[in-house]
Amino acid sequence: MPNLLVRGLTEALVQRLRTQAAANGRSVEAEHREILAQALHHPKKLSFTELLMSMPDVGADADFARVNHDDEGEGKHVFD
């Protein structure tokens, strides 16, 4: 298994890594591996169909109908 050497870390950063590792019940090395794995994890790219199917059902189209206020004079100066 390859090794990774990281140089130039501040003592404060190393201490935060130690603290976080202890809080998670891991060694500093295991915590470092976990942080790298999470940072570099790329989720599976969804197909267009999967993306559409993952959208929640939020109601009928009528729930989002555009209201025309021009008849009442309310919308005449929207972009002025």
TIVEXTOR-332333 format. One record per atom (N, C-alpha, C, CB): x, y, z; atom name. Coordinates in nm, 4 decimals. Glycine has a CB too. Example, Ala and Ser with C-alpha at 12.3 -4.5 7.8 and 13.67 -1.06 7.14 Angstrom:
2
@xx:1.3190&yy:-0.5690&zz:0.7800&loro:N
@xx:1.2300&yy:-0.4500&zz:0.7800&loro:CA
@xx:1.3200&yy:-0.3300&zz:0.7800&loro:C
@xx:1.1308&yy:-0.4473&zz:0.9046&loro:CB
@xx:1.2850&yy:-0.2250&zz:0.7080&loro:N
@xx:1.3670&yy:-0.1060&zz:0.7140&loro:CA
@xx:1.2900&yy:0.0030&zz:0.7870&loro:C
@xx:1.4084&yy:-0.0598&zz:0.5725&loro:CB
***
This chain:
80
@xx:0.0855&yy:-0.1175&zz:0.0000&loro:N
@xx:0.0000&yy:0.0000&zz:0.0000&loro:CA
@xx:0.0901&yy:0.1239&zz:0.0000&loro:C
@xx:-0.0973&yy:-0.0002&zz:0.1234&loro:CB
@xx:0.0620&yy:0.2216&zz:-0.0851&loro:N
@xx:0.1445&yy:0.3431&zz:-0.0901&loro:CA
@xx:0.1329&yy:0.4253&zz:0.0374&loro:C
@xx:0.1050&yy:0.4286&zz:-0.2097&loro:CB
@xx:0.2361&yy:0.5025&zz:0.0623&loro:N
@xx:0.2383&yy:0.5938&zz:0.1764&loro:CA
@xx:0.2320&yy:0.7369&zz:0.1263&loro:C
@xx:0.3647&yy:0.5718&zz:0.2632&loro:CB
@xx:0.1864&yy:0.8247&zz:0.2113&loro:N
@xx:0.1763&yy:0.9665&zz:0.1782&loro:CA
@xx:0.2399&yy:1.0461&zz:0.2908&loro:C
@xx:0.0276&yy:1.0096&zz:0.1556&loro:CB
@xx:0.3336&yy:1.1311&zz:0.2557&loro:N
@xx:0.4008&yy:1.2160&zz:0.3533&loro:CA
@xx:0.3557&yy:1.3594&zz:0.3286&loro:C
@xx:0.5571&yy:1.2027&zz:0.3436&loro:CB
@xx:0.3047&yy:1.4223&zz:0.4314&loro:N
@xx:0.2574&yy:1.5607&zz:0.4197&loro:CA
@xx:0.3496&yy:1.6476&zz:0.5035&loro:C
@xx:0.1072&yy:1.5754&zz:0.4660&loro:CB
@xx:0.4134&yy:1.7427&zz:0.4375&loro:N
@xx:0.5074&yy:1.8312&zz:0.5072&loro:CA
@xx:0.4493&yy:1.9705&zz:0.5206&loro:C
@xx:0.6419&yy:1.8371&zz:0.4333&loro:CB
@xx:0.5072&yy:2.0459&zz:0.6119&loro:N
@xx:0.4725&yy:2.1870&zz:0.6243&loro:CA
@xx:0.3431&yy:2.2147&zz:0.6984&loro:C
@xx:0.4638&yy:2.2465&zz:0.4906&loro:CB
@xx:0.2968&yy:2.1201&zz:0.7786&loro:N
@xx:0.1751&yy:2.1424&zz:0.8565&loro:CA
@xx:0.2078&yy:2.2233&zz:0.9812&loro:C
@xx:0.1089&yy:2.0079&zz:0.8951&loro:CB
@xx:0.1163&yy:2.3064&zz:1.0202&loro:N
@xx:0.1357&yy:2.3813&zz:1.1443&loro:CA
@xx:0.1066&yy:2.2903&zz:1.2632&loro:C
@xx:0.0448&yy:2.5077&zz:1.1481&loro:CB
@xx:0.1645&yy:2.3236&zz:1.3755&loro:N
@xx:0.1396&yy:2.2456&zz:1.4973&loro:CA
@xx:-0.0084&yy:2.2520&zz:1.5352&loro:C
@xx:0.2272&yy:2.2973&zz:1.6141&loro:CB
@xx:-0.0710&yy:2.3669&zz:1.5109&loro:N
@xx:-0.2136&yy:2.3822&zz:1.5433&loro:CA
@xx:-0.2990&yy:2.2870&zz:1.4599&loro:C
@xx:-0.2590&yy:2.5279&zz:1.5200&loro:CB
@xx:-0.2661&yy:2.2716&zz:1.3323&loro:N
@xx:-0.3417&yy:2.1811&zz:1.2460&loro:CA
@xx:-0.3237&yy:2.0366&zz:1.2901&loro:C
@xx:-0.2983&yy:2.1975&zz:1.1000&loro:CB
@xx:-0.2024&yy:1.9994&zz:1.3236&loro:N
@xx:-0.1754&yy:1.8639&zz:1.3712&loro:CA
@xx:-0.2499&yy:1.8385&zz:1.5018&loro:C
@xx:-0.0237&yy:1.8417&zz:1.3905&loro:CB
@xx:-0.2537&yy:1.9363&zz:1.5895&loro:N
@xx:-0.3254&yy:1.9207&zz:1.7163&loro:CA
@xx:-0.4749&yy:1.9035&zz:1.6923&loro:C
@xx:-0.3001&yy:2.0417&zz:1.8078&loro:CB
@xx:-0.5299&yy:1.9797&zz:1.5982&loro:N
@xx:-0.6731&yy:1.9645&zz:1.5665&loro:CA
@xx:-0.7008&yy:1.8260&zz:1.5095&loro:C
@xx:-0.7188&yy:2.0732&zz:1.4661&loro:CB
@xx:-0.6080&yy:1.7747&zz:1.4278&loro:N
@xx:-0.6225&yy:1.6395&zz:1.3746&loro:CA
@xx:-0.6199&yy:1.5369&zz:1.4877&loro:C
@xx:-0.5111&yy:1.6093&zz:1.2727&loro:CB
@xx:-0.5288&yy:1.5534&zz:1.5817&loro:N
@xx:-0.5227&yy:1.4628&zz:1.6977&loro:CA
@xx:-0.6528&yy:1.4671&zz:1.7783&loro:C
@xx:-0.4033&yy:1.4997&zz:1.7886&loro:CB
@xx:-0.7020&yy:1.5870&zz:1.8016&loro:N
@xx:-0.8256&yy:1.6037&zz:1.8793&loro:CA
@xx:-0.9434&yy:1.5386&zz:1.8082&loro:C
@xx:-0.8547&yy:1.7528&zz:1.9035&loro:CB
@xx:-0.9533&yy:1.5622&zz:1.6779&loro:N
@xx:-1.0633&yy:1.5043&zz:1.6004&loro:CA
@xx:-1.0524&yy:1.3523&zz:1.5962&loro:C
@xx:-1.0645&yy:1.5611&zz:1.4576&loro:CB
@xx:-0.9318&yy:1.3006&zz:1.5807&loro:N
@xx:-0.9111&yy:1.1559&zz:1.5791&loro:CA
@xx:-0.9547&yy:1.0941&zz:1.7114&loro:C
@xx:-0.7637&yy:1.1226&zz:1.5508&loro:CB
@xx:-0.9163&yy:1.1560&zz:1.8217&loro:N
@xx:-0.9546&yy:1.1049&zz:1.9536&loro:CA
@xx:-1.1059&yy:1.1083&zz:1.9714&loro:C
@xx:-0.8867&yy:1.1863&zz:2.0647&loro:CB
@xx:-1.1684&yy:1.2149&zz:1.9258&loro:N
@xx:-1.3142&yy:1.2267&zz:1.9384&loro:CA
@xx:-1.3860&yy:1.1191&zz:1.8577&loro:C
@xx:-1.3606&yy:1.3654&zz:1.8929&loro:CB
@xx:-1.3246&yy:1.0759&zz:1.7471&loro:N
@xx:-1.3856&yy:0.9733&zz:1.6622&loro:CA
@xx:-1.3356&yy:0.8330&zz:1.6937&loro:C
@xx:-1.3589&yy:1.0044&zz:1.5172&loro:CB
@xx:-1.2519&yy:0.8211&zz:1.7976&loro:N
@xx:-1.2030&yy:0.6897&zz:1.8379&loro:CA
@xx:-1.1088&yy:0.6262&zz:1.7368&loro:C
@xx:-1.3184&yy:0.5985&zz:1.8616&loro:CB
@xx:-1.0326&yy:0.7094&zz:1.6650&loro:N
@xx:-0.9409&yy:0.6589&zz:1.5636&loro:CA
@xx:-0.8000&yy:0.7083&zz:1.5924&loro:C
@xx:-0.9856&yy:0.7023&zz:1.4226&loro:CB
@xx:-0.7044&yy:0.6413&zz:1.5302&loro:N
@xx:-0.5669&yy:0.6911&zz:1.5358&loro:CA
@xx:-0.5576&yy:0.8134&zz:1.4454&loro:C
@xx:-0.4636&yy:0.5804&zz:1.4926&loro:CB
@xx:-0.4511&yy:0.8903&zz:1.4627&loro:N
@xx:-0.4309&yy:1.0083&zz:1.3780&loro:CA
@xx:-0.4198&yy:0.9657&zz:1.2321&loro:C
@xx:-0.3042&yy:1.0866&zz:1.4214&loro:CB
@xx:-0.3498&yy:0.8569&zz:1.2076&loro:N
@xx:-0.3337&yy:0.8073&zz:1.0707&loro:CA
@xx:-0.4680&yy:0.7651&zz:1.0107&loro:C
@xx:-0.2357&yy:0.6893&zz:1.0680&loro:CB
@xx:-0.5493&yy:0.6944&zz:1.0888&loro:N
@xx:-0.6807&yy:0.6522&zz:1.0403&loro:CA
@xx:-0.7709&yy:0.7730&zz:1.0153&loro:C
@xx:-0.7470&yy:0.5565&zz:1.1410&loro:CB
@xx:-0.7617&yy:0.8726&zz:1.1015&loro:N
@xx:-0.8415&yy:0.9944&zz:1.0831&loro:CA
@xx:-0.7991&yy:1.0664&zz:0.9555&loro:C
@xx:-0.8270&yy:1.0885&zz:1.2052&loro:CB
@xx:-0.6694&yy:1.0722&zz:0.9323&loro:N
@xx:-0.6162&yy:1.1349&zz:0.8118&loro:CA
@xx:-0.6683&yy:1.0627&zz:0.6874&loro:C
@xx:-0.4616&yy:1.1345&zz:0.8138&loro:CB
@xx:-0.6671&yy:0.9290&zz:0.6892&loro:N
@xx:-0.7195&yy:0.8516&zz:0.5758&loro:CA
@xx:-0.8672&yy:0.8803&zz:0.5538&loro:C
@xx:-0.6982&yy:0.7013&zz:0.5987&loro:CB
@xx:-0.9436&yy:0.8872&zz:0.6628&loro:N
@xx:-1.0875&yy:0.9130&zz:0.6522&loro:CA
@xx:-1.1140&yy:1.0512&zz:0.5934&loro:C
@xx:-1.1546&yy:0.9007&zz:0.7898&loro:CB
@xx:-1.0399&yy:1.1517&zz:0.6380&loro:N
@xx:-1.0567&yy:1.2878&zz:0.5860&loro:CA
@xx:-1.0267&yy:1.2906&zz:0.4367&loro:C
@xx:-0.9650&yy:1.3874&zz:0.6613&loro:CB
@xx:-0.9177&yy:1.2265&zz:0.3955&loro:N
@xx:-0.8840&yy:1.2219&zz:0.2532&loro:CA
@xx:-0.9910&yy:1.1485&zz:0.1730&loro:C
@xx:-0.7483&yy:1.1545&zz:0.2329&loro:CB
@xx:-1.0378&yy:1.0360&zz:0.2245&loro:N
@xx:-1.1401&yy:0.9591&zz:0.1536&loro:CA
@xx:-1.2678&yy:1.0406&zz:0.1356&loro:C
@xx:-1.1710&yy:0.8293&zz:0.2290&loro:CB
@xx:-1.3104&yy:1.1109&zz:0.2404&loro:N
@xx:-1.4315&yy:1.1928&zz:0.2316&loro:CA
@xx:-1.4130&yy:1.3101&zz:0.1361&loro:C
@xx:-1.4708&yy:1.2443&zz:0.3698&loro:CB
@xx:-1.2971&yy:1.3712&zz:0.1383&loro:N
@xx:-1.2714&yy:1.4874&zz:0.0528&loro:CA
@xx:-1.2637&yy:1.4491&zz:-0.0941&loro:C
@xx:-1.1423&yy:1.5559&zz:0.0947&loro:CB
@xx:-1.2177&yy:1.3293&zz:-0.1219&loro:N
@xx:-1.1969&yy:1.2883&zz:-0.2603&loro:CA
@xx:-1.3056&yy:1.1961&zz:-0.3133&loro:C
@xx:-1.0645&yy:1.2209&zz:-0.2732&loro:CB
@xx:-1.4040&yy:1.1679&zz:-0.2333&loro:N
@xx:-1.5136&yy:1.0804&zz:-0.2743&loro:CA
@xx:-1.5980&yy:1.1503&zz:-0.3800&loro:C
@xx:-1.6008&yy:1.0401&zz:-0.1529&loro:CB
@xx:-1.6171&yy:1.0836&zz:-0.4904&loro:N
@xx:-1.7028&yy:1.1369&zz:-0.5963&loro:CA
@xx:-1.8270&yy:1.0489&zz:-0.6037&loro:C
@xx:-1.6277&yy:1.1417&zz:-0.7351&loro:CB
@xx:-1.9426&yy:1.1046&zz:-0.5741&loro:N
@xx:-2.0636&yy:1.0230&zz:-0.5802&loro:CA
@xx:-2.0910&yy:0.9767&zz:-0.7230&loro:C
@xx:-2.1837&yy:1.1014&zz:-0.5261&loro:CB
@xx:-2.1591&yy:0.8650&zz:-0.7340&loro:N
@xx:-2.1951&yy:0.8115&zz:-0.8648&loro:CA
@xx:-2.2775&yy:0.9154&zz:-0.9396&loro:C
@xx:-2.2736&yy:0.6778&zz:-0.8512&loro:CB
@xx:-2.2416&yy:0.9398&zz:-1.0637&loro:N
@xx:-2.3147&yy:1.0361&zz:-1.1442&loro:CA
@xx:-2.4478&yy:0.9743&zz:-1.1852&loro:C
@xx:-2.2322&yy:1.0792&zz:-1.2689&loro:CB
@xx:-2.5561&yy:1.0451&zz:-1.1559&loro:N
@xx:-2.6888&yy:0.9958&zz:-1.1890&loro:CA
@xx:-2.7178&yy:1.0160&zz:-1.3362&loro:C
@xx:-2.7946&yy:1.0653&zz:-1.1043&loro:CB
@xx:-2.7914&yy:0.9213&zz:-1.3938&loro:N
@xx:-2.8389&yy:0.9400&zz:-1.5305&loro:CA
@xx:-2.9507&yy:1.0440&zz:-1.5266&loro:C
@xx:-2.8887&yy:0.8043&zz:-1.5937&loro:CB
@xx:-2.9872&yy:1.0959&zz:-1.6420&loro:N
@xx:-3.0942&yy:1.1953&zz:-1.6480&loro:CA
@xx:-3.2237&yy:1.1377&zz:-1.5915&loro:C
@xx:-3.1157&yy:1.2430&zz:-1.7929&loro:CB
@xx:-3.2520&yy:1.0123&zz:-1.6236&loro:N
@xx:-3.3736&yy:0.9476&zz:-1.5731&loro:CA
@xx:-3.3690&yy:0.9352&zz:-1.4212&loro:C
@xx:-3.3914&yy:0.8086&zz:-1.6369&loro:CB
@xx:-3.2543&yy:0.8932&zz:-1.3671&loro:N
@xx:-3.2406&yy:0.8809&zz:-1.2218&loro:CA
@xx:-3.2557&yy:1.0164&zz:-1.1535&loro:C
@xx:-3.1049&yy:0.8189&zz:-1.1859&loro:CB
@xx:-3.2017&yy:1.1200&zz:-1.2152&loro:N
@xx:-3.2145&yy:1.2544&zz:-1.1602&loro:CA
@xx:-3.3609&yy:1.2978&zz:-1.1570&loro:C
@xx:-3.1313&yy:1.3539&zz:-1.2420&loro:CB
@xx:-3.4322&yy:1.2755&zz:-1.2665&loro:N
@xx:-3.5742&yy:1.3117&zz:-1.2701&loro:CA
@xx:-3.6547&yy:1.2320&zz:-1.1676&loro:C
@xx:-3.6314&yy:1.2890&zz:-1.4104&loro:CB
@xx:-3.6239&yy:1.1037&zz:-1.1552&loro:N
@xx:-3.6971&yy:1.0192&zz:-1.0610&loro:CA
@xx:-3.6666&yy:1.0560&zz:-0.9157&loro:C
@xx:-3.6635&yy:0.8726&zz:-1.0854&loro:CB
@xx:-3.5532&yy:1.1196&zz:-0.8907&loro:N
@xx:-3.5178&yy:1.1567&zz:-0.7538&loro:CA
@xx:-3.5847&yy:1.2863&zz:-0.7084&loro:C
@xx:-3.3679&yy:1.1705&zz:-0.7418&loro:CB
@xx:-3.6444&yy:1.3590&zz:-0.8022&loro:N
@xx:-3.7105&yy:1.4849&zz:-0.7661&loro:CA
@xx:-3.8390&yy:1.4559&zz:-0.6891&loro:C
@xx:-3.7411&yy:1.5696&zz:-0.8926&loro:CB
@xx:-3.8633&yy:1.5279&zz:-0.5817&loro:N
@xx:-3.9845&yy:1.5031&zz:-0.5034&loro:CA
@xx:-4.1092&yy:1.5489&zz:-0.5777&loro:C
@xx:-3.9758&yy:1.5736&zz:-0.3684&loro:CB
@xx:-4.2196&yy:1.4833&zz:-0.5484&loro:N
@xx:-4.3484&yy:1.5242&zz:-0.6036&loro:CA
@xx:-4.3977&yy:1.6402&zz:-0.5183&loro:C
@xx:-4.4524&yy:1.4047&zz:-0.6058&loro:CB
@xx:-4.4016&yy:1.7582&zz:-0.5768&loro:N
@xx:-4.4358&yy:1.8773&zz:-0.4995&loro:CA
@xx:-4.5741&yy:1.9323&zz:-0.5319&loro:C
@xx:-4.3333&yy:1.9841&zz:-0.5231&loro:CB
@xx:-4.6518&yy:1.8586&zz:-0.6069&loro:N
@xx:-4.7868&yy:1.9045&zz:-0.6347&loro:CA
@xx:-4.8148&yy:1.9142&zz:-0.7831&loro:C
@xx:-4.8101&yy:2.0377&zz:-0.5702&loro:CB
@xx:-4.9353&yy:1.9554&zz:-0.8121&loro:N
@xx:-4.9788&yy:1.9683&zz:-0.9510&loro:CA
@xx:-4.9271&yy:2.0981&zz:-1.0107&loro:C
@xx:-5.1320&yy:1.9624&zz:-0.9607&loro:CB
@xx:-4.9257&yy:2.1032&zz:-1.1437&loro:N
@xx:-4.8806&yy:2.2244&zz:-1.2121&loro:CA
@xx:-4.9643&yy:2.3450&zz:-1.1724&loro:C
@xx:-4.8860&yy:2.2051&zz:-1.3631&loro:CB
@xx:-5.0898&yy:2.3234&zz:-1.1414&loro:N
@xx:-5.1772&yy:2.4347&zz:-1.1035&loro:CA
@xx:-5.1288&yy:2.5020&zz:-0.9751&loro:C
@xx:-5.3215&yy:2.3854&zz:-1.0857&loro:CB
@xx:-5.0567&yy:2.4279&zz:-0.8925&loro:N
@xx:-5.0037&yy:2.4867&zz:-0.7695&loro:CA
@xx:-4.9005&yy:2.5945&zz:-0.7980&loro:C
@xx:-4.9424&yy:2.3790&zz:-0.6821&loro:CB
@xx:-4.8453&yy:2.5913&zz:-0.9183&loro:N
@xx:-4.7402&yy:2.6851&zz:-0.9553&loro:CA
@xx:-4.7812&yy:2.7732&zz:-1.0724&loro:C
@xx:-4.6133&yy:2.6102&zz:-0.9894&loro:CB
@xx:-4.9087&yy:2.7922&zz:-1.0896&loro:N
@xx:-4.9581&yy:2.8726&zz:-1.2013&loro:CA
@xx:-4.9180&yy:3.0183&zz:-1.1831&loro:C
@xx:-5.1110&yy:2.8605&zz:-1.2139&loro:CB
@xx:-4.8839&yy:3.0825&zz:-1.2941&loro:N
@xx:-4.8459&yy:3.2233&zz:-1.2917&loro:CA
@xx:-4.9718&yy:3.3076&zz:-1.2730&loro:C
@xx:-4.7704&yy:3.2637&zz:-1.4226&loro:CB
@xx:-4.9629&yy:3.4034&zz:-1.1862&loro:N
@xx:-5.0745&yy:3.4944&zz:-1.1610&loro:CA
@xx:-5.0492&yy:3.6205&zz:-1.2419&loro:C
@xx:-5.0901&yy:3.5268&zz:-1.0077&loro:CB
@xx:-5.1465&yy:3.6599&zz:-1.3204&loro:N
@xx:-5.1338&yy:3.7787&zz:-1.4038&loro:CA
@xx:-5.1976&yy:3.8956&zz:-1.3305&loro:C
@xx:-5.1997&yy:3.7574&zz:-1.5436&loro:CB
@xx:-5.1153&yy:3.9903&zz:-1.2856&loro:N
@xx:-5.1643&yy:4.1058&zz:-1.2116&loro:CA
@xx:-5.1867&yy:4.2271&zz:-1.3008&loro:C
@xx:-5.0676&yy:4.1410&zz:-1.1019&loro:CB
@xx:-5.1625&yy:4.2129&zz:-1.4307&loro:N
@xx:-5.1761&yy:4.3280&zz:-1.5199&loro:CA
@xx:-5.3177&yy:4.3839&zz:-1.5206&loro:C
@xx:-5.1359&yy:4.2897&zz:-1.6608&loro:CB
@xx:-5.4165&yy:4.2977&zz:-1.5028&loro:N
@xx:-5.5555&yy:4.3446&zz:-1.5028&loro:CA
@xx:-5.5826&yy:4.4371&zz:-1.3850&loro:C
@xx:-5.6519&yy:4.2259&zz:-1.4989&loro:CB
@xx:-5.5088&yy:4.4191&zz:-1.2770&loro:N
@xx:-5.5324&yy:4.4971&zz:-1.1563&loro:CA
@xx:-5.4333&yy:4.6119&zz:-1.1421&loro:C
@xx:-5.5250&yy:4.4076&zz:-1.0344&loro:CB
@xx:-5.3427&yy:4.6258&zz:-1.2379&loro:N
@xx:-5.2468&yy:4.7349&zz:-1.2337&loro:CA
@xx:-5.1327&yy:4.7136&zz:-1.1366&loro:C
@xx:-5.3163&yy:4.8598&zz:-1.1994&loro:CB
@xx:-5.1203&yy:4.5944&zz:-1.0793&loro:N
@xx:-5.0167&yy:4.5693&zz:-0.9788&loro:CA
@xx:-4.8813&yy:4.5370&zz:-1.0400&loro:C
@xx:-5.0588&yy:4.4564&zz:-0.8890&loro:CB
@xx:-4.8791&yy:4.4751&zz:-1.1576&loro:N
@xx:-4.7541&yy:4.4274&zz:-1.2133&loro:CA
@xx:-4.6947&yy:4.5155&zz:-1.3207&loro:C
@xx:-4.7735&yy:4.2937&zz:-1.2675&loro:CB
@xx:-4.7441&yy:4.6337&zz:-1.3397&loro:N
@xx:-4.6993&yy:4.7168&zz:-1.4505&loro:CA
@xx:-4.5584&yy:4.7700&zz:-1.4317&loro:C
@xx:-4.7936&yy:4.8312&zz:-1.4693&loro:CB
@xx:-4.5134&yy:4.7919&zz:-1.3102&loro:N
@xx:-4.3833&yy:4.8539&zz:-1.2874&loro:CA
@xx:-4.2852&yy:4.7581&zz:-1.2189&loro:C
@xx:-4.4000&yy:4.9796&zz:-1.2035&loro:CB
@xx:-4.2959&yy:4.6318&zz:-1.2505&loro:N
@xx:-4.2114&yy:4.5325&zz:-1.1854&loro:CA
@xx:-4.0640&yy:4.5558&zz:-1.2164&loro:C
@xx:-4.2523&yy:4.3923&zz:-1.2284&loro:CB
@xx:-4.0303&yy:4.5888&zz:-1.3406&loro:N
@xx:-3.8908&yy:4.6032&zz:-1.3803&loro:CA
@xx:-3.8476&yy:4.7482&zz:-1.3928&loro:C
@xx:-3.8674&yy:4.5328&zz:-1.5104&loro:CB
@xx:-3.9253&yy:4.8403&zz:-1.3436&loro:N
@xx:-3.8892&yy:4.9828&zz:-1.3515&loro:CA
@xx:-3.8084&yy:5.0238&zz:-1.2314&loro:C
@xx:-4.0140&yy:5.0706&zz:-1.3625&loro:CB
***
